[in-house]
Amino acid sequence: MPQQQHYQGDDGWAKIADYLNTISADNVLLVTGNSMYRASGAEQALEPILREREVTHLTCLHTNPEDEDVRQLLNGIGNKESYQAIIAVGGGSVIDTAKLLKAFWINPPSLDEYLGSEDNSELSPAALPLIAVPSTAGSGSEATRFAVVYKNKKKYSVEHEELLPNFSVVIPPLLASVPQHVAASSGMDALCQGIESYWSIHSTDESRKLAAEAITLAWDWIEKAVNDRSSEALNHMAKASHLAGRAINITKTTAPHAISYPMTSYFGITHGHAVGLLTARFLTFNEGVTKEDCLDARGPEWVKKRLHEVCVLFGEDTVDDTAQGLTQKIKRIGLEIDLKQLGIITEEDIKTIVANGLNPERVKNNPRVVTTNSARDVLSIVHCP
């Protein structure tokens, strides 16, 4: 796996300038979000760094990248041989978009072929250094080799070792300007990625160490980061997000992430919010693992021991208390915990989520088998408000 340079600190902009000089990048593709790029102060901070360079600035079209967006942005690149670097400044979707541009840089029509095929071996990302500067503490996309893209409301994951950003720069003050609901959803994504990585059937000693630190930091600091925006809390949440991303880069995500995507596509619930609600429910579900439905080769007792360790990280004794504690945390950072209030009201609504969320690749990473019926049951679990 390619080695990534990573830096976290208030002087990250200077580190970006040094990196661009080191790789002699005079022609840069800049990928950003819309209003937040300016509101966050990133535009002003980057202006002197990019002033003497040729820059093509692309703005992401949607909150979650869609296949048509990627094609449209690729058409706006121009002479692809002239660029020396890509800089992505924004949330996880912006960084994912930059990864997708790099992934399909050489042959844009291959996007359709890739999304329609189970064989990912033909992907040949451009040999362009990618600098990722997250403006939210959540997705950890700056630390992974994955990118998410939607086609007809269905979520696809594009994966390649060369999509891991070459240089990730976390600048905590950049995180202070995002709206509270964005900070809440992003922070919950970071916390839950740590939890999912910890119980994943692909967990290793290294991934669990990264995930444990991410969980502890996020659990302790998410409320202050969201509600108070203190610089100390933002710094800790930024670190938690990056650590969770590194853990997920080893293990991949599991059932809560898989089932969360149609909650976003069909009901407009932000990604991290949906993942938080589902992770609380899957804590309870996964505790019921048996020898017959255990997907982890290390066995059901191994899984239960890992779940207990998650409880300890939360400062709780039982899985039920941990699940309720997580639900309460979601509420305290200003996110709704009642699915009905979020528009998921009828049995048909639940069927829509289950039908579009049981992604075989993601669900099989979960330590317990998830069936259509059990997924419906999980969505019906209610934790005390």
N, C-alpha and C positions, 0 to 999 in steps of 0.2 A: 504494500500500500504506500502511495507517495507520502513523503513527510510534509507536514504543513507547518509554516511559520505562524505563530500566534502572538498577539500582543494585546494587553488590556491596560488602559490608562488614559488619563485626561489628555496627554500629549500624543494621542494616536495619530492625529493629522500629520504631525511632523514625521512619524514613522512611515506613513503612506508616501509622503514626498521622498523620503530616503529610499524606499523600496522602488518607486518609479524611476528614480535616478540610477539605482543599481542595475535595473534591467533595461535601461535606456529606452523607456517607453515615451515616445514623443507623439504617438497617435493612439488615443484612448477611446474606448467605447464606454460611456457612462450610462448605467441603468438605474433608474430611481422610481419611487412612487410619485404621486402627484403633489398635493399641497404640503404634505409632511416634510418633503425634502427641503423646502424653504423654511417652513415653520420651525423645524428642529434646529436650524442653524447650520445644517450640513452644507447647504449651497454657499453660504458666506465663508465657511471654513475651507471649502475646497477651491474656491475661486482663485486665490493666489497660487495654489499648487498647480492648477490646470491652465493658468493664464498663458503660459508660454508653450502650451501643447495644443495640438489639434484634437478637438473633442467632438464626438458625435453623441448627443444626449437623447436617449430613448426613455420614454415614460410608460410605465406599465399601465395597461388599459383597464384591468379589473382587479378586484381584491384577491381573487384566486386565479392563477394563470390558466387560460383555456387554450386549446390547440390552435384555434384561429388567431389568437393573440400572438402566439409564438411565430406563426407564419407571417403575420403582418409586420411584426418587429424585425424579423429576418430580412424582409424586403426593404426595410429602411436603413440597413447597415451600409450599403454601397460597396465599395471596393474592399472585399474581405481580407485581401492580402496585405493591406496597408496598416492594420492594427497591430499594436504590440502588447496591449493589455485590456482587460475588462475590469471595470470597477462597479460593484453593486452596492448601493447605499439604500437601506430600507428594511422592512420586515422580512419575514421568512418567504413570503410570496415574491418579493422583489429579488431576493437572492436566488430563489428557485428559478425565476424567469431568466436570470443571467446564466445560470447553469444550463437551462434548456437551450438558450441561444448558442452556448458553447458546444452543447451536445450535438445539435443539428446544423451547425455552422457550415459544414462542407456540403451537405446534401439535404436541403430543406424538405423535399418530398418524402424523405425517409421517415419523417415524423409519423405520417399515416401508416407506413409499413411497420414501424416500430410498435405503435399502439395496437396494431391489429395482429401482432405476432407474439408468441410465447418465447421466442428465441431472441435474447437481447445481445447476442454476441457480435452483431454486425455494427453496433454503435461505435463511431470513431470521432470522439470530441476533438475540437480544434486544439492545437498546441499553443494556447494563449494563456498566460498567467491570469488568474482570476483573484481579484482582491475583494473580499466580502466585509462590509461594514454594517452590522445589524443596528437598526434603530429601535428594536424592541427586544426585551429579554424574554424569550419564549421558545421559538422554534428550534434554535440551535442549528439552523441550516448552514451557518458558516463553518460548522464542524462535521458535516456529513457529505457522503458521496451520492445522496439521493436528491431528486427534485420531483415535486408533485405537479401534475398537469391534469386538467379536466377536459373531457370530451363528452358532449351530450349528457352532462351532469354526472358522468361516471369518472371516478378518480383513478388515475394511473400513476405509477411510480417509475421514474426513469432513474436508472442506476448505472454508474460506471466509476471506477477508481479515479479517473482523471477529472471527475466533477467535484472532487474535494477541493475547495478553494486553496490556492497556493499560499495566500496570506490572509488571515482573518484578523481584524482589528476591532476590538470592543472598546468603545469610548463612552463610559457611563453617563456623562452629561447629555449625550445625544438622546438618551432614553427618557429624559424628564419631560419632554414636550408632547408625548403621545397622549391621546385622550384616555380618561380613566378606564373606560370599558375595554379599550385595546390593551392597556397595561394589565388589566385583570385577566383577560383571556390569554394573553401571551404568557403571563406568569404561571397560570394554571397549566398551560401546555408544557412548560419546562418541568414543573413539579411532576406531572403525570408521565412524561417521557422517562423521568428517572424511575418512577414506580414500575412502569411497563418493562423497562430494560432490566430491572432487578428480578422480575419474575419470569422473564422470557426463557424459553427452552434453550436459547443460545447463549445464556449468560455465562460469563467466565469470571475468574477472580478479578481480572482487570476491569471488566465492565461493571461488576457489582461495586467495586471500590469507587469508580467514577460516579455511578448512580447514587450510591449512599451519600456521598458528599453533596451531590446536586439536590437530593431530597432534603437533607438536613438544612442546607442553605435556603432553599426555596420555602420550606415549611416555616422557618424562623423569620424570614424577611419579606415574604410576599405582601403581607398586609401593610407594612410600612412603606414598601416600594410603591404599592398601588394607591394607598390612601393619603400618605404623607409626602411621598416623593423625596425623601431625604437622600442625600448623596451617598451616605453609607449603605442604605438599603438598596439603592439602585446598583451600586457596585457589587454587592453580594448577589443580587438577582442576575446580573449580567454574567457573573461567574457560574452561577447555578445553571443557567441556560446553556452556556458553552460546555460545561461538564456533562449535562444531560445529552447534548448533541453528540459528544464523543462516545458516550455509552451506547446510544442508539445506533451510532455508526458501526458498532461491533455486533449488536444483537438484533437490530431492526425493531419495529414496533409490533404490538400485538392486537388483541381483539378490540379494546376501546378505540384505538385509532381507526381501525377498519370500519367499525360501525358508526363512528362519528361523521364520516364524510357525507353520507346522504342526509344527515341532520343539518349539515351546512348547505348542501346543494338544494334540498327540497324545502327546508324550513327556515333557512337564513340564520341559523344559530352559529355564532362565530366558532371557529375550530377548537380553540383551547377551552372554551366554555363547554362545548359538547363533550370533549375528551374528559374534562373534569367530572361531569355528571356520570359518564359511563365508567370511569375508573373507580369511583365510589361503589358502583353497583358490581363491578367485576371483582373487587376485593372480596365481597361476600360470595360471589359465584365460585371463584377459584378456590376458596377455602374448602368447598365441597368436593374437591377432586378425589377420585378413587383409582384403584389399580386398573379398572376397566376403561376409564375415560381420560387417563393421564397421557399427555403427549410428550412429557419430558422423560427422556430415557433414564434419568436419575431417580424416577419414581415419585409417588404421591407424597411420601414423608419428606422427601427433599423439598418439594414444592411448598408444603405446609411450613417447613422450617424457614424458607425464604420469606414467606408471607408474615411469619412471626417477626422476622428481623425488620420488615417494613414497619410493623406495628411499633417496635421499639424505637425506630427512627422518628416516629410520630409522637413518641412519649405515651403510647397507649398499651394496654394489656391484651386486648382482643381485636379480632378483625372487625367485628361489628362496631366497636367503639372507634376504631380507626376510620371505617367507612363513614360513620356519622360525623366524626371530626372533620373529615375532608369535605363533607357536604356543608357543614357549618362554615368552614373556611371559604368555600365558594360564595356563600351568602354574605359573609363579612367583607368580601372585596367587591360587593355590589352586583353580583350575578344572580339571576333567577335560578331557583332550584326546583321549581314545579314545572314538569314537562307540559302540563296543560296550559300554563301561562305562556309557554313558548310555542304554542300552536300544535303540539302533538297531543291530540285529544281522542281520536277514534282508533278502533282496532285497525282500520285501513291505514291510518298514519303509521302505526307500528309496523304493519306488514310492508309498507313502502321502505321504511328504514332497513328492516331485516333483509328484504329482497335485494336491496342495492348495497348492503353493507357487509355481507358475508364473503369478503374477498378471501379466496382460498390461501393465498400467500401470507396474508397478515394473520388470519385466524389460526392457521396451523402453527404460528409462533407462540400462541397462547398455551399455558401449561395444562389447561383442561379443554377437552373437545367442546366446541361451540356448535350446536345444531340450530336449525330454524326455531324449534320450540324453546330451546334454552335461551336463545337470544331474545325471544319475545318475553320470556319470564324475567330476564335481566332488566329489560326496559320497564317492566311493571314493578320492580322493587322500589319502595319508597322509604327513604331515611327520614327520621324525625326532623322537622324544621327547627 
